[in-house]
């Protein structure tokens, strides 16, 4: 037996308060609570942040907690690279980032997020799977399973699986 989720608007979502250590996202009207990251997730995040900031600078990279309003959804990628002149309001960036990076947590569903990011204008969506030590990059045209290295057209940089997983 399944239960229907209660859907809310973006404005209702902004009125919600997160508990300490809780990360909430609004995915097509449904509030999703993400658990705090485990140590491996944090280690991968730090490696990717270091890689990106060393190559494109701190001003271009956003760590976790940066929200993107994409239609009636509000997504918070683990790491993102906004467009250089990305529109924003007082609480969120407006539309998808240039690159959204999601590091998978157990039982995390990403299909909806990938679709929202790409339809919202993202150039690339990186899905990092710590368990399988795998990177899959989605663009509007392709799904790319990275086996060694990936050259990002969006930022003109090449990242390797060793850069991500150590």
NORQUI-V523595 format. One record per pair of residues at least 6 apart in sequence whose ideal C-beta (glycine too) atoms are under 7 Angstrom apart, sorted by the first residue. I is the first residue (numbers start at 0). J is the second residue. D is the distance in Angstrom with one decimal. If there is no record, write none. Layout:
BEGIN
[[I	J	D] [I	J	D]]
END
This chain:
BEGIN
[[4	29	4.6] [6	28	3.5] [6	29	6.1] [7	28	6.1] [7	30	6.5] [8	71	6.5] [9	25	6.4] [9	68	6.4] [9	71	5.1] [9	73	6.3] [12	25	4.3] [12	30	6.6] [12	73	5.9] [13	90	6.4] [15	23	6.4] [17	23	5.3] [20	35	4.9] [21	32	5.9] [22	33	4.3] [22	75	6.1] [23	30	5.8] [23	31	7.0] [23	32	5.7] [24	31	4.8] [24	33	6.7] [24	73	6.2] [24	74	5.5] [24	75	5.4] [25	72	5.4] [25	73	4.2] [26	72	5.5] [26	111	5.4] [26	112	6.6] [27	72	5.8] [27	111	6.2] [28	71	6.0] [33	104	6.5] [34	104	6.3] [36	104	6.9] [39	129	5.2] [40	102	5.3] [40	104	6.6] [40	129	6.4] [43	102	5.4] [43	127	6.1] [43	129	5.9] [43	163	6.1] [43	164	6.8] [44	63	7.0] [44	77	5.6] [44	78	6.3] [44	102	6.0] [46	162	6.4] [46	163	5.9] [46	165	6.4] [47	78	5.5] [47	100	6.2] [47	163	6.1] [48	60	6.4] [48	62	6.0] [48	78	6.0] [50	158	5.9] [50	162	5.0] [51	60	4.6] [51	80	6.8] [52	60	5.3] [54	156	5.0] [55	154	5.5] [55	156	6.9] [59	80	5.7] [60	78	6.8] [60	80	5.9] [61	78	6.9] [61	79	4.7] [61	81	6.3] [62	78	6.1] [63	75	6.8] [63	77	5.3] [64	75	6.5] [65	75	6.6] [65	79	5.9] [65	92	6.8] [66	73	5.1] [66	75	5.1] [66	90	6.8] [66	91	4.1] [67	73	7.0] [67	74	5.3] [67	91	6.2] [67	92	4.8] [67	94	7.0] [67	95	5.8] [67	96	5.8] [68	91	4.5] [68	93	5.5] [69	94	5.9] [69	95	5.2] [69	115	5.3] [69	119	3.6] [70	119	6.8] [72	115	5.2] [73	91	6.3] [74	112	6.0] [74	115	6.3] [74	116	6.9] [76	96	6.8] [76	99	4.2] [76	100	5.6] [76	101	5.6] [77	100	5.7] [77	101	5.7] [77	102	4.7] [78	100	4.1] [79	96	4.0] [79	98	6.4] [79	99	5.4] [79	100	6.5] [80	96	5.9] [80	97	5.0] [80	98	4.1] [80	154	6.4] [81	92	5.7] [81	96	4.8] [81	97	6.2] [82	97	4.8] [85	92	5.1] [86	93	4.2] [86	94	6.8] [87	93	6.0] [94	119	5.2] [94	120	5.0] [95	116	4.7] [95	119	3.4] [95	120	4.8] [95	121	3.9] [96	121	6.1] [97	121	6.7] [97	122	5.2] [97	153	5.3] [98	121	6.9] [98	122	6.4] [98	123	4.7] [98	125	6.6] [98	151	7.0] [98	153	5.5] [98	154	6.8] [99	116	4.7] [99	121	5.4] [99	124	4.9] [100	125	4.4] [100	127	6.7] [101	109	6.0] [101	112	6.5] [101	126	5.4] [101	127	6.9] [102	127	4.5] [102	129	6.6] [103	126	6.6] [103	127	6.6] [103	128	5.0] [103	129	6.6] [109	126	5.7] [113	124	5.2] [113	137	5.2] [116	124	4.8] [117	124	6.4] [117	137	6.4] [117	139	5.6] [122	138	6.7] [122	153	4.2] [123	136	5.7] [123	138	5.7] [123	151	6.2] [123	153	5.2] [124	137	4.4] [125	134	6.2] [125	136	5.4] [126	135	4.7] [127	134	5.6] [127	163	6.2] [132	160	6.7] [132	164	5.2] [134	145	4.1] [134	149	6.4] [134	160	6.3] [134	163	6.2] [135	142	6.5] [135	143	6.8] [135	144	5.4] [135	145	7.0] [136	143	4.5] [136	145	6.4] [136	149	5.8] [143	149	6.9] [145	160	6.6] [147	159	6.5] [147	160	6.5] [148	157	5.4] [148	158	6.6] [148	159	4.3] [149	157	6.8] [149	158	5.6] [150	157	4.7] [151	158	6.9]]
END
